Amino acid sequence: MSGMTHRRTTIERAYELAKSGECAGVSDIKARLKAEHFSDVDGQLYGKTIGADLRKLCDAAARPVVEDEA
């Protein structure tokens, strides 16, 4: 296995994109993954649970961080 590079799975990359703040939602994530030539994007990201998880992460990443003024 020496010299082999690890390529992230479709799901790993989807979560990475969701947390990055670069994608507004699941459709943006899917488009990005397809552009990056990940396989079976629609099949891998199908379902209410993963969709809800990714949306929640996208929403959290899009919110500005507010620091206390104390």
Legacy VTK file of the C-alpha trace (Angstrom):
# vtk DataFile Version 3.0
C-alpha trace
ASCII
DATASET POLYDATA
POINTS 70 float
0.000 0.000 0.000
3.016 2.240 0.039
2.786 5.187 -2.334
-1.007 5.050 -2.584
-2.955 8.200 -1.902
-6.269 8.127 -0.086
-9.157 9.639 -1.977
-12.094 10.705 0.139
-15.399 8.950 -0.422
-18.379 10.792 -1.849
-19.957 11.049 1.588
-16.746 12.253 3.261
-16.384 15.004 0.664
-20.077 15.938 0.992
-19.679 16.502 4.729
-16.462 18.415 4.152
-18.226 20.735 1.694
-21.208 21.192 4.022
-18.947 22.239 6.897
-16.855 24.542 4.711
-19.555 27.135 4.115
-18.910 26.943 0.369
-22.283 25.347 -0.383
-25.717 26.757 0.463
-27.448 23.386 0.457
-27.596 19.812 -0.742
-28.109 20.732 -4.405
-24.928 22.834 -4.313
-23.045 19.965 -2.691
-24.268 17.522 -5.345
-23.267 19.879 -8.157
-19.810 20.324 -6.652
-19.298 16.589 -6.189
-20.323 15.901 -9.783
-17.956 18.623 -11.004
-15.190 16.948 -8.977
-16.018 13.612 -10.676
-17.262 11.735 -7.620
-19.343 8.684 -8.486
-22.986 7.903 -7.722
-23.585 11.285 -6.103
-27.398 11.102 -6.219
-27.434 7.530 -4.922
-24.955 8.202 -2.126
-26.726 11.353 -0.922
-30.262 9.988 -1.226
-32.450 10.005 1.846
-33.999 12.285 4.437
-31.404 11.700 7.141
-28.277 12.551 5.176
-30.061 15.456 3.493
-31.101 16.875 6.869
-27.574 16.420 8.264
-25.982 18.193 5.312
-28.533 21.050 5.369
-27.942 21.558 9.088
-24.178 21.737 8.547
-24.565 24.142 5.617
-26.817 26.399 7.691
-24.409 26.368 10.627
-21.431 27.129 8.391
-23.269 30.039 6.760
-24.088 31.770 10.046
-21.612 34.421 11.106
-19.814 33.825 14.379
-20.918 36.372 16.963
-18.595 37.000 19.865
-19.807 38.287 23.213
-19.030 41.910 23.880
-18.515 41.330 27.608
LINES 1 71
70 0 1 2 3 4 5 6 7 8 9 10 11 12 13 14 15 16 17 18 19 20 21 22 23 24 25 26 27 28 29 30 31 32 33 34 35 36 37 38 39 40 41 42 43 44 45 46 47 48 49 50 51 52 53 54 55 56 57 58 59 60 61 62 63 64 65 66 67 68 69
